[in-house]
Amino acid sequence: MNVNRRELALQALALGLVTLLPLRALPALAAGADEEAVAEDVEAFRKAQLAADAKALDALCAAELSYSHSNGKVEDKATFVANATDGKSKFTSLEYRDVTIRVVGPAAIVRFHWLGEQEAADGTKSATNLHILMNWQ
């Protein structure tokens, strides 16, 4: 059997690629697990907002939280949790649609379409339809 260097090199390259493919898949598997963990936290955050659960919101939010409203108002963690749970209004529905999560190093970029309805203490209802960007660490 005649084998030249070129054929041998191609066979070695093919074997190397086949061997490396499973190793290259490991980060994707880890990212999938990370994305799933973030998805669980995002859903817990949605449920905490819907229920006006101060304890859950406090546990989910970083001390350094900067919560920016669509009107430009910015709140720190304490103000956000207080305002989200003060009872002046309550969510009657809150959906996060079309959620995308991208894990980048120690952070995750989360985007979704927010559809909610709130009821004020006087019974006035208002709907919200927003596109949201969240950063999780």
C-alpha positions as CSV (number, residue, x, y, z in Angstrom):
1,M,0.0,0.0,0.0
2,N,1.4,3.4,-1.0
3,V,0.6,6.3,1.3
4,N,2.0,9.7,0.7
5,R,2.4,12.5,3.2
6,R,-0.5,14.4,1.8
7,E,-2.9,11.6,2.3
8,L,-1.5,10.9,5.7
9,A,-1.8,14.6,6.7
10,L,-5.5,14.7,5.5
11,Q,-6.3,11.6,7.5
12,A,-4.7,13.0,10.6
13,L,-6.5,16.3,10.1
14,A,-9.9,14.5,9.7
15,L,-9.2,12.4,12.8
16,G,-8.3,15.6,14.7
17,L,-11.4,17.4,13.7
18,V,-13.6,14.4,14.7
19,T,-11.8,14.2,18.0
20,L,-12.2,18.0,18.6
21,L,-15.9,18.3,17.7
22,P,-17.1,16.9,21.0
23,L,-14.8,19.2,22.9
24,R,-16.1,22.2,21.0
25,A,-19.6,21.2,22.0
26,L,-18.9,21.4,25.7
27,P,-19.1,25.2,25.9
28,A,-22.4,25.0,24.1
29,L,-23.7,22.5,26.5
30,A,-22.6,24.6,29.4
31,A,-24.1,27.7,27.9
32,G,-27.4,25.8,27.5
33,A,-27.3,25.0,31.2
34,D,-26.5,28.6,32.0
35,E,-29.3,29.9,29.8
36,E,-31.7,27.5,31.5
37,A,-30.7,28.8,34.9
38,V,-31.2,32.4,33.7
39,A,-34.6,31.5,32.2
40,E,-35.7,30.1,35.6
41,D,-34.6,33.3,37.3
42,V,-36.3,35.5,34.7
43,E,-39.5,33.5,35.2
44,A,-39.2,33.8,39.0
45,F,-38.8,37.6,38.6
46,R,-41.9,37.8,36.4
47,K,-43.9,35.8,39.0
48,A,-42.5,38.0,41.8
49,Q,-43.6,41.1,39.9
50,L,-47.1,39.7,39.3
51,A,-47.5,38.7,42.9
52,A,-45.8,42.0,44.3
53,D,-43.6,39.7,46.3
54,A,-41.0,42.0,48.0
55,K,-39.0,39.1,49.5
56,A,-38.6,37.3,46.1
57,L,-37.8,40.5,44.3
58,D,-35.2,41.4,46.9
59,A,-33.6,37.9,46.6
60,L,-33.5,38.1,42.8
61,C,-32.1,41.6,42.4
62,A,-28.5,42.6,42.9
63,A,-27.7,45.3,45.4
64,E,-26.4,47.4,42.5
65,L,-29.7,47.2,40.6
66,S,-30.5,50.1,38.2
67,Y,-34.1,49.8,37.0
68,S,-34.9,52.1,34.2
69,H,-38.5,52.7,33.3
70,S,-39.8,53.5,29.8
71,N,-40.4,57.1,30.9
72,G,-36.8,57.6,31.8
73,K,-37.2,57.3,35.6
74,V,-34.4,55.3,37.2
75,E,-34.7,53.4,40.5
76,D,-32.2,51.7,42.8
77,K,-33.0,48.3,44.3
78,A,-34.7,49.6,47.5
79,T,-36.9,52.1,45.5
80,F,-37.7,49.5,42.8
81,V,-38.8,46.8,45.4
82,A,-40.7,49.4,47.4
83,N,-42.6,50.8,44.4
84,A,-43.3,47.3,42.9
85,T,-44.9,46.1,46.1
86,D,-46.5,49.2,47.7
87,G,-50.1,48.2,46.7
88,K,-50.8,51.4,44.8
89,S,-51.5,49.2,41.8
90,K,-51.4,45.5,41.1
91,F,-50.7,43.4,38.0
92,T,-53.8,41.6,36.8
93,S,-51.6,39.9,34.1
94,L,-48.0,39.9,33.1
95,E,-46.5,38.0,30.2
96,Y,-42.9,37.9,29.0
97,R,-43.1,36.8,25.3
98,D,-40.4,35.9,22.8
99,V,-37.7,35.6,25.5
100,T,-34.1,35.4,24.2
101,I,-31.2,34.7,26.5
102,R,-27.5,35.0,25.5
103,V,-24.9,34.1,28.1
104,V,-21.7,36.1,27.7
105,G,-19.0,35.3,30.3
106,P,-20.4,35.9,33.7
107,A,-23.4,37.9,32.4
108,A,-26.6,37.2,30.5
109,I,-28.4,39.5,28.1
110,V,-32.1,38.9,28.2
111,R,-34.7,40.4,25.9
112,F,-38.4,39.9,25.7
113,H,-41.8,41.5,24.8
114,W,-43.6,42.6,28.0
115,L,-47.4,42.5,27.9
116,G,-49.1,43.5,31.2
117,E,-52.2,44.9,32.7
118,Q,-52.3,46.7,36.0
119,E,-55.2,47.9,38.1
120,A,-54.8,51.0,40.3
121,A,-56.4,51.3,43.8
122,D,-59.2,53.3,42.2
123,G,-60.0,50.5,39.8
124,T,-58.5,52.2,36.7
125,K,-56.8,49.7,34.4
126,S,-53.8,50.3,32.2
127,A,-52.0,48.1,29.7
128,T,-48.3,48.0,29.1
129,N,-46.7,46.8,25.9
130,L,-42.9,47.1,26.0
131,H,-39.7,45.6,24.7
132,I,-37.4,44.9,27.6
133,L,-33.6,44.5,27.9
134,M,-32.3,42.9,31.1
135,N,-28.7,42.2,32.2
136,W,-28.2,39.4,34.7
137,Q,-25.1,38.4,36.5
